[in-house]
Amino acid sequence: MSYAIRYNRNHTIMASRRDFLRGVTAAASLPASWHAFRSALQAAPAKGSEPFWDMVKAQFPLEPGLIYLNAANVCPASRPVMDRHLQYLRDFHANPSFQNRAKYDGMRETVRNKAAALLRVSADEIALTRNTSEGTNIVVQGLELKAGDEVIITDHNHPSNNDSWKVRAKREGFRVVSLPVPAPAPGADQLLGGFEKAITPRTKVIAVTHLTNTTGLLYPAKAITEMAHRRGIHVHLDGAQSFGLLDVDLRAIGCDSYTASAHKWPMGPLEAGILYVKQERIAAVWPSVVTAGWSDTLKGARKFEVLGQRDDPRVIALEPCLDFLAMIGLKEVEARARALAQRAMRGLKEIPGVTLRTNLEPELSGAVIKFHVASVPTRQAYDTLYAKNRLGIAATNAGPTEGLRFSPHIYNSMDEIDQAVAAVRALVRG
């Protein structure tokens, strides 16, 4: 199956793309859809051009007229991912016998290998979980801690990487120290210095959100890890906002554990995720769930994923999600998302009465943008932008990080970013 992609000089996609999409949606099996997409990629203009990203955008089932800027919460899955999920959902329920389901064992290993390759780690260091929160809680509950020990977190961490530590500390008597961080942050050196000042001889863990969902702050993870390791401290990274957005190299970062979900920036299925635990640290983490299928002989991080009956088709849908990222290229994905975010931040910064809570510096930000509109109550602004402009965004209605949040991804266009900024400008003008 082959589909040519042609564009006019105004970058409007011609009828050939419609033919291509009809072929994709009509395909009854995964291979036809993937072959069509691969053919389209080969025929498409150079990566990085607007026509190329128009073709990528066409792989998502977003409603016409909706400007969806909420990747930090949940992303739409691409058609290839949905094809794979539905194919195996039908297969599972058509024949739920042990014999038919046996094939999922090997398919999970393929997913594991691809996730490991994307993050530059060993497959034995990857566990397949349901989401970031589950992976984080496995680490929280699994590390050996006792009364008098200390864990350092930050005020900007996701609740799964904050409240989970606090609940366990309340039960077992260790201490949790939360670092306040201004928004925008003062700089990477100051962030690192804050951790250094908080460390004591009792500090056992530093748990930080790699890229925050609250203000879009990108922490200097490698520097934090190097500093912590000089003192024998375990570093756990919540990668919910970096996996699938940034070209993450966990071997280079050096952290001891890292968690992520498929339903955010990877644009994959809900309730599928990964947990990375460095080989040297696997023995130091106890499994949180032990049920049928668990044993001491499980190799590597597999001992953390024996969670009872799994939705195997959902786990298997991780594979096309990872393939989709690989076919486009993670470096290209990151560059595109960052370009969209930088365009939005520059536009928002020029609007009187709008205050950015996200750092403009690329080393301290990704594609999560938080901003505050002084003249309109946040909840009202959130509701109005959806009702009048069909902007699908997020909001924090109170507190030090109050404001609206844009988080664009590769299914967004530069024109959509301009429309979103214009909508905020019109809102401010009243």
ABEGO torsion letter per residue (X at the ends): XBBBBBBBAAGBBBAAAAAAAAAAAABABAAAAAAAAAAAAAABBBBGBAAAAAAAAAABABBBGBBBBAAAABBBBBAAAAAAAAAAAAAAAABABAAAAAAAAAAAAAAAAAAAAAAGBBAAABBBBABAAAAAAAAAAABBBBBGBBBBBBAABBAAAAAAAAAAAAAAGBBBBBBBBBOBBAEAAAAAAAAAAABBAABABBBBBABBAAAGBBBBAAAAAAAAAAAGBBBBBBAAAABGABBBBAAAAGBABBBBBAABAAGBBBGBBBBBBBAAAAAABBBABBBBGBBAABBEAAAAABAEBBBAAAAAAAAAAAAAAAAAEAAAAAAAAAAAAAAAAAAAAABBGBBBABBABAAABBABBBBBBAABBAAAAAAAAAAAAGBBBBBBABEAABEBBBBBBAABBAAAAAAAAAAAAAAAAX
